């Protein structure tokens, strides 16, 4: 095969420092992640939204700061866990949280809002329902609950 396609890759820090304008249709990949931005020939890197950002499944046993599209599988069997929501950088960011230990009624999962609001309230959220499944989406500067099961 004579033809080969090579995509641009750099670390998050390198992309942000250089802040290039990707050509129309050019893909830029953040090394070590699943994050991809697609250029339009006009917009600088920092102002482009991520086109692809696959879900990261994390088993959480310690306090953690989440990223967009994280699926937090939270183990509350030993202690309460504090999760800090990601800084909102765009509408449509998603976060999934599941209590996998059936113990959130005793060891709660606390969601820190990280400067945003949750359901338009300037209050952190406590999840105290065993086996809870929560999905949040960013809208403006607010995290909205899409479902709680």
C-alpha positions as CSV (number, residue, x, y, z in Angstrom):
1,X,0.0,0.0,0.0
2,X,1.6,3.3,-1.1
3,X,-0.7,5.8,0.5
4,X,-0.7,6.5,4.2
5,X,-2.7,8.9,6.3
6,X,-1.0,10.4,9.3
7,X,-3.0,12.4,11.9
8,X,-1.6,15.2,14.0
9,X,-0.8,14.3,17.6
10,X,0.5,16.3,20.5
11,X,0.0,16.4,24.2
12,X,-2.7,18.6,25.7
13,X,-0.1,21.1,26.9
14,X,1.6,21.2,23.4
15,X,-1.8,21.8,21.6
16,X,-2.7,24.6,24.0
17,X,0.7,26.3,23.9
18,X,0.9,26.2,20.1
19,X,-2.8,26.7,19.6
20,X,-2.8,26.0,15.8
21,X,-5.6,26.5,13.3
22,X,-6.2,23.0,11.9
23,X,-7.0,22.8,8.2
24,X,-10.6,22.1,7.2
25,X,-11.2,18.4,8.0
26,X,-7.8,17.9,9.6
27,X,-7.9,15.8,12.8
28,X,-5.9,16.7,15.9
29,X,-5.5,14.0,18.5
30,X,-4.5,14.6,22.2
31,X,-1.8,12.0,23.0
32,X,-2.6,9.5,25.7
33,X,-6.4,10.2,25.5
34,X,-9.3,9.5,23.2
35,X,-9.9,13.2,22.5
36,X,-10.0,14.4,18.9
37,X,-10.7,17.9,17.4
38,X,-11.5,18.4,13.7
39,X,-10.4,21.7,12.2
40,X,-12.5,24.0,10.1
41,X,-9.5,26.1,8.6
42,X,-10.5,29.1,10.7
43,X,-10.8,28.3,14.4
44,X,-7.8,28.0,16.7
45,X,-7.3,24.8,18.7
46,X,-8.4,26.2,22.0
47,X,-11.8,27.3,20.5
48,X,-12.6,24.0,18.8
49,X,-14.9,21.6,20.6
50,X,-13.9,18.0,20.9
51,X,-15.4,16.0,18.0
52,X,-14.8,12.6,19.5
53,X,-14.3,11.9,23.2
54,X,-15.0,8.3,24.0
55,X,-16.4,7.3,27.4
56,X,-13.7,6.5,30.0
57,X,-14.8,3.8,32.5
58,X,-13.2,4.4,35.9
59,X,-13.5,2.3,39.0
60,X,-13.3,4.9,41.7
61,X,-12.2,4.2,45.3
62,X,-10.7,7.6,46.2
63,X,-11.9,11.2,45.8
64,X,-11.5,12.1,42.1
65,X,-11.9,15.0,39.6
66,X,-13.9,13.8,36.6
67,X,-13.5,14.7,32.9
68,X,-16.1,15.0,30.3
69,X,-17.5,11.6,29.2
70,X,-16.3,9.8,32.3
71,X,-18.3,6.9,33.5
72,X,-17.5,6.7,37.2
73,X,-18.1,3.3,38.8
74,X,-18.0,4.4,42.4
75,X,-17.1,1.9,45.2
76,X,-18.6,3.2,48.4
77,X,-18.1,-0.1,50.3
78,X,-15.4,1.4,52.6
79,X,-16.0,5.2,52.7
80,X,-17.8,8.1,51.2
81,X,-16.4,9.4,47.9
82,X,-16.2,13.0,46.7
83,X,-16.3,13.5,42.9
84,X,-15.5,17.0,41.4
85,X,-17.4,17.6,38.2
86,X,-15.3,18.8,35.3
87,X,-15.1,22.5,34.5
88,X,-17.8,23.2,31.8
89,X,-16.1,24.1,28.5
90,X,-19.0,23.4,26.2
91,X,-22.7,22.5,26.1
92,X,-23.4,18.8,25.9
93,X,-20.6,17.5,28.2
94,X,-21.7,14.3,29.8
95,X,-20.8,12.6,33.1
96,X,-22.1,9.2,34.3
97,X,-22.0,8.0,37.9
98,X,-22.9,4.6,39.3
99,X,-22.8,3.3,42.8
100,X,-21.4,-0.2,42.3
101,X,-21.2,-1.3,45.9
102,X,-24.9,-0.9,46.9
103,X,-23.7,1.2,49.9
104,X,-24.3,4.9,48.9
105,X,-27.0,5.2,51.6
106,X,-24.3,4.8,54.2
107,X,-21.2,6.1,52.4
108,X,-22.6,8.9,50.2
109,X,-21.2,10.0,46.9
110,X,-20.7,13.8,47.0
111,X,-20.6,15.8,43.7
112,X,-18.7,19.1,43.9
113,X,-20.0,21.5,41.3
114,X,-16.6,23.1,40.5
115,X,-17.9,26.6,39.9
116,X,-21.0,25.6,38.0
117,X,-24.5,25.0,39.3
118,X,-26.4,21.7,39.5
119,X,-30.1,22.0,38.4
120,X,-29.6,25.8,38.6
121,X,-28.7,25.5,42.3
122,X,-25.4,26.7,43.7
123,X,-25.1,23.6,45.9
124,X,-23.1,20.4,45.8
125,X,-25.1,17.2,45.3
126,X,-25.1,14.2,47.6
127,X,-26.1,10.8,46.2
128,X,-27.4,8.6,48.9
129,X,-29.4,6.0,47.0
130,X,-28.0,2.4,46.8
131,X,-27.0,1.4,43.2
132,X,-27.8,4.9,42.0
133,X,-27.2,5.6,38.3
134,X,-26.9,9.3,37.5
135,X,-26.3,11.0,34.1
136,X,-25.5,14.7,34.0
137,X,-25.2,17.0,30.9
138,X,-23.8,20.5,30.8
139,X,-26.0,23.3,29.6
140,X,-24.4,26.8,29.8
141,X,-22.9,26.9,33.3
142,X,-25.3,24.4,34.7
143,X,-25.1,20.6,35.2
144,X,-28.6,19.1,34.5
145,X,-29.7,15.7,35.7
146,X,-30.8,13.7,32.7
147,X,-31.7,10.6,34.8
148,X,-31.4,9.2,38.2
149,X,-32.2,5.5,38.6
